[in-house]
Amino acid sequence: MPSLKKKKWKRPDIHLSDIKKVATLNIGTILFGALFIYMLISVIMYLTATHITSYQVTSGPLSRNQTYTALILRSEQLVQSSTAGHISYYARDNSKVKKEGAVYSVGNGETPENTVPLTDEQLTQVRSSVATFANGFDSDNFYDTYSFKYELEGSLIQYAGDITQPDSTDTDSTSENTSDVIAPQTIGGETINYAPADGLIQFISDGYEEVTEETLTADDFNQKSYKQTNLRREQVDVGDDIYKLITSEKWSLYIPLTDTQVVSLAGRKTIRVRFVKDGITQTGDFTLLTGNDGYYAKITFTSGMIRYASDRFVEIELVTNTETGLKIPLSSIVNKDFYVIPEGYETTGGDSDEIGFLMETTDGDSKSSSEFVSTTVYAQQDGFYYVDVTAFAEGDVLVKPNSTERYTIRDTMPLEGVYSTNRGYAVFRRVSIIDQNEEYCIVESGTDYGIALYDNIVYDSSTVKEEEILYK
């Protein structure tokens, strides 16, 4: 029979380092778990909390003015050549020319000899023109040099002593337009042609020179078919268009209108126009016209024509929204009740000039006295001061200075305002609305205890309470 031997239990070896490892692992796990729970709670609180949106106060009109594409009509005339040959120009494009000033010449292309000396006065004028051009010369616009060359050649031709300026009074008295008939002169094989009137020279045409207010149609506003023709060339034939002359500073804009736009613009005599091209604004006479195919607005100016002489169509903005101020969203507006105190009860106390009121008090012996209470006046209107309801309690009695009259605080009136967030908590600031639409309103700037440009206010006043801390 085999002998039974009792096995001896052996205790496992436990080292101190193993205990430290287990303890370290447990502490790290606990800290990580605690941090995870904290972050989870923070995310839940953020998602379920009411978020405060801030709005920075801006300045400007309530809404943008409507823009239009306007057609420009001016007093224009195309001038045709009466001879054929090689043409030389003496006037600069978009430059002013006086009546009887040399504009161009037509000849065989050879430069005529002219040895006639100029007078001292004429030489002085030439030197002055050259000096003026040199002072304003810009190498980036070198092409101006050629324009100046042509202009100077025209001046020299007129200064030359062997050229007699035509006299419009010497024309046939039976002519119906004697003031416009200026005969060209032939000098050395070159036929010199002169401007029939004072005006602005242009060497382009676009087919609108004969369009008038009476002939205006909707098709005239089609820019897709609009094109300009360059009138500059080397050879001309009889009857060719040579240049265009704009003879008046009076010019008009024409705009096609819808029925709604007619209603909104009706009754105006003048209107302010902002030109999108350069941002310049100008006031013109305003007229509504009824055409054969619709309604048109006509805006007439008596200056500034030269700025847009090369344009037939311009983008403009009719400045009809003239109310400007501080622009804020309607959602930021809140109504707050204030105690109203009649004017005459105000006074100043202490060493300051702050407005306050004398409140009647009673001591233990039933003796009455008055105590100065300094408070913020949010508004003074309609014969009342508006003070915060926390400054007094309903039933408090105010003493009128230097009088036996008393006033019991009871009545309240609302004021419109917003919550300012400049200090990190909601502070009521009064506003006075000038104009408004569906989303925004314009309020006065400089209102006592009001808001200023670039102040931060609560976008939605329903999401906060006064004195609530917004940033922690």
C-alpha positions as CSV (number, residue, x, y, z in Angstrom):
1,M,0.0,0.0,0.0
2,P,1.5,3.2,-1.1
3,S,2.1,5.8,1.5
4,L,0.2,9.0,1.3
5,K,2.3,12.1,1.5
6,K,0.8,15.4,2.4
7,K,1.7,18.1,0.0
8,K,3.0,21.3,1.6
9,W,1.3,24.6,0.4
10,K,3.7,27.1,-0.8
11,R,2.9,30.8,-0.4
12,P,3.6,32.8,-3.5
13,D,6.3,35.3,-3.3
14,I,4.9,38.8,-3.2
15,H,7.4,41.6,-3.8
16,L,7.0,45.2,-2.9
17,S,7.5,46.3,-6.5
18,D,4.5,44.3,-7.6
19,I,2.3,46.1,-5.0
20,K,3.5,49.5,-6.3
21,K,2.7,48.5,-9.9
22,V,-0.8,47.5,-9.0
23,A,-1.3,50.6,-6.9
24,T,0.0,52.9,-9.6
25,L,-2.2,51.3,-12.2
26,N,-5.3,51.7,-10.1
27,I,-4.6,55.4,-9.3
28,G,-4.0,56.2,-13.0
29,T,-7.2,54.5,-14.0
30,I,-9.2,56.3,-11.4
31,L,-7.8,59.7,-12.4
32,F,-8.5,59.0,-16.1
33,G,-12.0,57.9,-15.3
34,A,-12.7,61.0,-13.3
35,L,-11.4,63.2,-16.1
36,F,-13.5,61.3,-18.6
37,I,-16.7,61.8,-16.5
38,Y,-15.9,65.5,-16.0
39,M,-15.5,66.0,-19.8
40,L,-18.7,64.1,-20.5
41,I,-20.6,66.2,-18.0
42,S,-19.1,69.4,-19.5
43,V,-20.2,68.4,-23.0
44,I,-23.7,67.6,-21.9
45,M,-24.0,70.9,-20.0
46,Y,-22.7,72.8,-23.1
47,L,-25.2,71.0,-25.4
48,T,-28.1,71.6,-23.1
49,A,-27.2,75.2,-22.1
50,T,-28.6,78.4,-23.7
51,H,-25.9,80.0,-25.7
52,I,-25.4,83.7,-25.6
53,T,-24.6,85.2,-29.0
54,S,-22.9,88.6,-29.1
55,Y,-23.4,91.3,-31.8
56,Q,-21.1,94.2,-32.5
57,V,-22.9,97.5,-33.1
58,T,-22.3,98.9,-36.6
59,S,-23.2,102.1,-38.3
60,G,-25.0,102.7,-41.6
61,P,-28.4,102.8,-43.3
62,L,-31.1,100.3,-42.5
63,S,-30.8,98.5,-45.8
64,R,-28.7,98.8,-49.0
65,N,-30.0,101.2,-51.6
66,Q,-31.1,99.6,-54.9
67,T,-28.7,99.7,-57.8
68,Y,-29.6,100.2,-61.4
69,T,-28.0,100.2,-64.8
70,A,-28.6,103.7,-66.3
71,L,-28.4,104.9,-69.9
72,I,-26.6,108.2,-70.5
73,L,-27.9,110.7,-73.1
74,R,-26.0,113.9,-73.9
75,S,-26.0,116.7,-76.4
76,E,-23.8,115.0,-79.0
77,Q,-23.1,115.4,-82.7
78,L,-21.0,113.5,-85.2
79,V,-18.8,115.6,-87.5
80,Q,-18.1,114.2,-91.0
81,S,-15.2,114.8,-93.3
82,S,-15.7,117.1,-96.3
83,T,-12.5,115.9,-98.1
84,A,-10.7,112.7,-98.7
85,G,-7.1,111.9,-98.0
86,H,-4.6,111.2,-95.2
87,I,-5.8,112.5,-91.8
88,S,-3.8,114.1,-89.0
89,Y,-5.4,114.8,-85.6
90,Y,-4.7,117.9,-83.5
91,A,-7.1,117.3,-80.6
92,R,-6.7,114.9,-77.7
93,D,-9.4,112.3,-77.1
94,N,-11.7,113.4,-74.2
95,S,-10.2,116.9,-74.2
96,K,-12.1,120.2,-74.5
97,V,-11.8,122.2,-77.7
98,K,-13.0,125.7,-78.2
99,K,-15.0,126.9,-81.2
100,E,-12.8,127.4,-84.2
101,G,-10.1,125.3,-82.7
102,A,-8.1,123.1,-85.1
103,V,-9.3,119.5,-84.7
104,Y,-7.8,117.7,-87.7
105,S,-6.4,118.1,-91.2
106,V,-6.7,116.1,-94.4
107,G,-4.0,116.1,-97.1
108,N,-1.6,113.9,-99.0
109,G,0.4,112.8,-96.0
110,E,3.4,115.1,-96.5
111,T,4.2,117.6,-93.7
112,P,3.8,121.1,-95.1
113,E,6.7,123.5,-94.7
114,N,6.0,126.5,-92.5
115,T,8.8,128.9,-91.7
116,V,6.6,131.7,-90.3
117,P,7.9,132.7,-86.9
118,L,5.7,132.7,-83.8
119,T,5.1,135.8,-81.6
120,D,6.6,136.0,-78.1
121,E,3.2,135.5,-76.6
122,Q,2.6,132.4,-78.7
123,L,6.0,131.0,-77.8
124,T,5.2,131.6,-74.1
125,Q,2.0,129.7,-74.5
126,V,3.8,126.8,-76.2
127,R,6.5,126.6,-73.5
128,S,3.7,126.7,-70.8
129,S,1.9,123.8,-72.4
130,V,5.1,121.8,-72.6
131,A,6.1,122.5,-69.0
132,T,2.6,121.5,-67.8
133,F,2.8,118.2,-69.7
134,A,6.3,117.5,-68.4
135,N,5.3,118.1,-64.8
136,G,2.4,115.7,-65.0
137,F,4.1,113.1,-67.2
138,D,3.6,109.5,-66.1
139,S,5.8,106.9,-67.8
140,D,3.1,104.3,-67.2
141,N,0.9,106.3,-69.6
142,F,3.4,107.0,-72.4
143,Y,0.6,107.0,-75.0
144,D,-0.3,110.4,-73.6
145,T,2.8,111.7,-75.3
146,Y,1.3,111.1,-78.7
147,S,-1.9,112.8,-77.7
148,F,0.0,115.8,-76.5
149,K,2.0,115.8,-79.8
150,Y,-1.2,116.1,-81.8
151,E,-2.6,118.8,-79.6
152,L,0.6,120.8,-79.8
153,E,0.6,120.5,-83.6
154,G,-2.9,121.9,-83.7
155,S,-1.8,124.8,-81.5
156,L,1.2,125.5,-83.7
157,I,-1.0,125.5,-86.8
158,Q,-3.3,128.1,-85.2
159,Y,-0.4,130.2,-84.0
160,A,1.3,130.3,-87.4
161,G,1.0,133.7,-88.9
162,D,0.2,132.5,-92.4
163,I,-3.1,130.9,-91.2
164,T,-6.1,133.2,-90.9
165,Q,-8.7,131.9,-88.5
166,P,-12.1,131.6,-90.2
167,D,-14.7,134.1,-89.1
168,S,-18.2,132.6,-88.8
169,T,-19.7,136.1,-89.3
170,D,-18.3,136.2,-92.9
171,T,-20.4,133.2,-94.0
172,D,-23.4,133.5,-96.3
173,S,-26.1,135.5,-94.4
174,T,-28.7,133.2,-96.0
175,S,-27.4,130.1,-94.1
176,E,-29.7,128.9,-91.4
177,N,-26.8,127.8,-89.1
178,T,-24.2,130.4,-89.7
179,S,-22.8,130.0,-86.2
180,D,-22.0,126.3,-87.0
181,V,-20.6,126.7,-90.5
182,I,-16.9,127.2,-90.2
183,A,-15.1,126.7,-93.6
184,P,-12.0,124.5,-93.6
185,Q,-8.8,126.2,-94.9
186,T,-6.2,124.7,-97.2
187,I,-2.6,125.4,-96.2
188,G,0.3,123.8,-98.1
189,G,-1.8,121.0,-99.4
190,E,-3.4,120.3,-95.9
191,T,-7.1,121.1,-95.4
192,I,-7.4,122.3,-91.7
193,N,-10.8,121.6,-90.2
194,Y,-12.1,123.4,-87.1
195,A,-14.6,122.7,-84.3
196,P,-18.1,124.1,-85.0
197,A,-18.6,124.8,-81.3
198,D,-17.1,124.6,-77.9
199,G,-17.2,121.1,-76.5
200,L,-15.6,117.8,-75.6
201,I,-13.9,115.8,-78.4
202,Q,-14.2,112.1,-78.7
203,F,-13.0,109.7,-81.3
204,I,-15.6,107.0,-80.8
205,S,-19.2,106.5,-81.8
206,D,-21.8,104.0,-80.6
207,G,-25.0,104.7,-82.6
208,Y,-26.7,106.5,-79.7
209,E,-25.8,110.0,-80.9
210,E,-29.3,110.4,-82.4
211,V,-31.3,108.7,-79.6
212,T,-33.5,111.1,-77.8
213,E,-35.9,111.0,-74.8
214,E,-38.9,110.8,-77.2
215,T,-37.5,107.9,-79.2
216,L,-36.3,105.9,-76.2
217,T,-37.4,102.2,-76.0
218,A,-36.6,99.2,-73.9
219,D,-34.3,97.9,-76.6
220,D,-32.0,100.8,-76.1
221,F,-31.1,99.4,-72.7
222,N,-29.8,96.1,-74.2
223,Q,-26.1,96.1,-73.4
224,K,-25.5,92.7,-75.2
225,S,-25.9,94.4,-78.6
226,Y,-23.9,97.6,-77.6
227,K,-20.6,98.3,-79.3
228,Q,-18.4,101.2,-79.9
229,T,-16.6,102.2,-83.1
230,N,-13.1,103.8,-83.1
231,L,-13.2,106.8,-85.5
232,R,-9.4,107.2,-85.7
233,R,-7.9,106.1,-89.0
234,E,-5.2,107.1,-91.4
235,Q,-7.3,107.6,-94.6
236,V,-10.7,109.1,-94.8
237,D,-13.3,109.6,-97.5
238,V,-15.9,112.3,-98.0
239,G,-18.7,111.8,-95.5
240,D,-16.8,109.6,-93.1
241,D,-17.4,110.2,-89.4
242,I,-14.3,111.9,-88.0
243,Y,-15.1,112.7,-84.4
244,K,-17.9,113.3,-81.9
245,L,-18.5,116.6,-80.2
246,I,-20.3,116.8,-76.9
247,T,-21.5,120.4,-76.7
248,S,-23.2,120.8,-73.3
249,E,-22.5,120.1,-69.6
250,K,-26.1,119.1,-69.2
251,W,-26.6,115.3,-69.3
252,S,-29.3,112.8,-68.2
253,L,-29.6,109.3,-66.8
254,Y,-32.5,107.1,-67.9
255,I,-33.6,104.0,-65.9
256,P,-36.4,101.5,-66.8
257,L,-38.7,101.0,-63.8
258,T,-41.2,98.4,-62.6
259,D,-44.6,99.4,-61.2
260,T,-43.3,98.9,-57.7
261,Q,-40.3,101.1,-58.2
262,V,-42.5,103.8,-59.7
263,V,-44.6,103.8,-56.6
264,S,-41.6,104.0,-54.3
265,L,-40.0,106.9,-56.2
266,A,-43.2,108.9,-56.9
267,G,-43.3,112.4,-55.6
268,R,-39.6,113.1,-55.7
269,K,-38.2,116.3,-57.4
270,T,-34.5,115.6,-56.7
271,I,-32.6,112.5,-55.9
272,R,-29.0,111.7,-54.8
273,V,-27.1,109.3,-57.0
274,R,-24.0,107.3,-56.1
275,F,-21.9,106.1,-59.1
276,V,-20.6,102.7,-58.4
277,K,-17.7,103.2,-60.8
278,D,-15.9,105.7,-58.7
279,G,-18.1,106.1,-55.5
280,I,-18.9,109.8,-56.3
281,T,-22.3,111.0,-55.3
282,Q,-24.2,113.8,-57.0
283,T,-27.8,115.2,-56.7
284,G,-29.9,115.6,-59.8
285,D,-33.4,116.6,-60.9
286,F,-35.7,113.7,-60.9
287,T,-38.6,113.1,-63.3
288,L,-40.8,110.0,-63.9
289,L,-41.6,109.4,-67.6
290,T,-44.2,107.3,-69.3
291,G,-43.0,105.7,-72.5
292,N,-44.7,103.6,-75.1
293,D,-43.3,100.4,-73.6
294,G,-43.0,101.2,-69.9
295,Y,-42.0,103.7,-67.2
296,Y,-38.6,105.4,-67.0
297,A,-36.8,107.6,-64.5
298,K,-34.9,110.6,-65.7
299,I,-32.2,112.2,-63.6
300,T,-30.6,115.3,-65.0
301,F,-27.3,116.9,-64.0
302,T,-25.6,120.2,-65.0
303,S,-22.1,119.2,-64.0
304,G,-19.8,116.2,-63.9
305,M,-20.5,115.1,-67.5
306,I,-16.8,114.8,-68.3
307,R,-16.2,112.0,-65.7
308,Y,-18.5,109.6,-67.6
309,A,-18.1,111.0,-71.1
310,S,-16.7,107.7,-72.4
311,D,-19.6,105.7,-70.8
312,R,-23.0,105.0,-72.3
313,F,-24.1,102.7,-69.5
314,V,-23.2,103.2,-65.8
315,E,-24.1,101.3,-62.6
316,I,-25.7,103.7,-60.1
317,E,-27.2,103.5,-56.7
318,L,-30.2,105.7,-55.9
319,V,-29.6,106.9,-52.3
320,T,-33.2,106.6,-51.0
321,N,-32.4,105.2,-47.6
322,T,-31.1,108.3,-45.9
323,E,-31.8,107.4,-42.3
324,T,-28.4,106.5,-40.7
325,G,-27.4,105.6,-37.2
326,L,-26.4,102.6,-35.2
327,K,-27.7,99.4,-36.7
328,I,-28.8,96.6,-34.3
329,P,-31.0,93.5,-34.7
330,L,-34.6,93.7,-33.5
331,S,-34.0,90.5,-31.5
332,S,-31.7,92.4,-29.2
333,I,-34.4,94.9,-28.2
334,V,-35.8,94.5,-24.6
335,N,-38.4,96.6,-22.7
336,K,-37.7,97.4,-19.1
337,D,-40.0,99.2,-16.7
338,F,-38.7,102.3,-14.8
339,Y,-40.2,104.5,-12.1
340,V,-41.2,107.9,-13.5
341,I,-40.6,111.0,-11.5
342,P,-41.9,114.4,-12.5
343,E,-39.4,117.1,-13.5
344,G,-38.7,119.6,-10.8
345,Y,-38.0,117.0,-8.1
346,E,-34.4,116.5,-9.2
347,T,-31.5,118.0,-7.3
348,T,-27.8,117.5,-6.8
349,G,-26.1,116.5,-3.6
350,G,-22.7,116.2,-2.1
351,D,-19.7,117.4,-4.0
352,S,-20.8,115.9,-7.3
353,D,-23.1,117.2,-10.0
354,E,-24.9,113.9,-10.3
355,I,-28.7,114.1,-10.3
356,G,-30.6,112.7,-7.4
357,F,-33.8,113.1,-5.4
358,L,-34.7,113.9,-1.8
359,M,-36.6,111.0,-0.3
360,E,-38.7,111.6,2.8
361,T,-37.7,109.5,5.9
362,T,-39.1,109.2,9.4
363,D,-37.1,108.4,12.5
364,G,-38.3,106.6,15.7
365,D,-39.9,109.8,17.1
366,S,-42.0,110.2,13.9
367,K,-39.9,113.1,12.9
368,S,-39.6,113.5,9.1
369,S,-36.5,114.5,7.3
370,S,-35.2,114.1,3.8
371,E,-32.3,112.0,2.5
372,F,-30.5,112.5,-0.8
373,V,-30.6,109.5,-3.0
374,S,-28.3,109.4,-6.0
375,T,-29.6,107.3,-8.9
376,T,-28.9,106.9,-12.6
377,V,-31.4,108.7,-14.9
378,Y,-31.9,106.6,-17.9
379,A,-34.1,109.1,-19.8
380,Q,-35.7,112.5,-19.5
381,Q,-38.7,112.8,-21.7
382,D,-42.4,113.9,-21.7
383,G,-41.8,115.8,-18.4
384,F,-40.5,112.8,-16.5
385,Y,-37.3,111.3,-15.3
386,Y,-36.9,107.6,-15.8
387,V,-35.0,105.9,-12.9
388,D,-34.2,102.3,-12.1
389,V,-36.9,100.5,-10.0
390,T,-34.1,99.2,-7.7
391,A,-33.3,102.8,-6.6
392,F,-36.7,103.2,-4.8
393,A,-39.6,101.1,-3.5
394,E,-43.2,101.6,-4.4
395,G,-44.7,104.1,-1.9
396,D,-41.5,106.0,-1.2
397,V,-42.2,109.8,-1.0
398,L,-40.0,112.3,-2.7
399,V,-39.7,116.0,-1.5
400,K,-39.6,118.7,-4.1
401,P,-36.7,121.0,-3.4
402,N,-37.6,124.4,-1.9
403,S,-41.3,123.4,-1.8
404,T,-43.8,121.6,0.3
405,E,-44.9,119.4,-2.6
406,R,-44.6,115.6,-2.3
407,Y,-44.6,112.8,-4.9
408,T,-45.3,109.2,-4.1
409,I,-43.4,106.8,-6.3
410,R,-45.9,104.4,-7.9
411,D,-46.1,104.7,-11.7
412,T,-43.8,102.9,-14.1
413,M,-43.2,103.3,-17.8
414,P,-41.2,101.1,-20.2
415,L,-38.1,102.1,-22.1
416,E,-36.6,100.2,-25.1
417,G,-33.0,99.1,-24.8
418,V,-30.5,96.3,-25.2
419,Y,-28.1,94.3,-23.0
420,S,-24.5,95.5,-23.3
421,T,-21.9,92.8,-22.7
422,N,-18.8,95.1,-22.6
423,R,-18.3,94.4,-18.9
424,G,-18.9,90.6,-19.1
425,Y,-22.4,90.8,-17.7
426,A,-25.7,92.0,-19.0
427,V,-26.1,95.7,-18.5
428,F,-29.3,97.5,-19.8
429,R,-28.6,100.3,-22.2
430,R,-31.4,102.5,-23.6
431,V,-31.9,103.0,-27.3
432,S,-34.2,105.3,-29.4
433,I,-35.4,103.6,-32.6
434,I,-35.4,105.8,-35.8
435,D,-36.4,103.2,-38.4
436,Q,-36.7,99.5,-38.7
437,N,-37.5,96.6,-41.0
438,E,-38.2,92.9,-40.5
439,E,-34.8,92.1,-39.0
440,Y,-32.9,95.3,-38.0
441,C,-33.5,98.8,-36.8
442,I,-31.6,102.0,-36.8
443,V,-31.2,103.7,-33.4
444,E,-29.8,107.2,-32.5
445,S,-26.2,107.6,-31.6
446,G,-25.1,109.6,-28.6
447,T,-28.2,108.7,-26.5
448,D,-27.7,109.3,-22.8
449,Y,-26.9,106.0,-21.1
450,G,-27.1,104.3,-24.5
451,I,-24.8,102.4,-26.8
452,A,-21.9,103.4,-29.1
453,L,-20.3,102.2,-32.2
454,Y,-18.5,98.9,-31.9
455,D,-20.2,98.1,-28.5
456,N,-21.0,94.4,-27.9
457,I,-24.6,93.6,-27.1
458,V,-26.7,90.5,-26.7
459,Y,-28.1,89.4,-30.1
460,D,-31.2,87.7,-28.5
461,S,-32.3,89.6,-25.4
462,S,-34.6,86.7,-24.4
463,T,-31.6,84.4,-23.6
464,V,-30.3,86.5,-20.7
465,K,-31.4,88.4,-17.6
466,E,-30.1,91.8,-16.5
467,E,-26.9,91.6,-14.4
468,E,-26.4,88.0,-15.4
469,I,-22.7,87.1,-15.7
470,L,-22.1,86.0,-19.3
471,Y,-18.4,85.2,-19.3
472,K,-16.9,83.1,-16.4
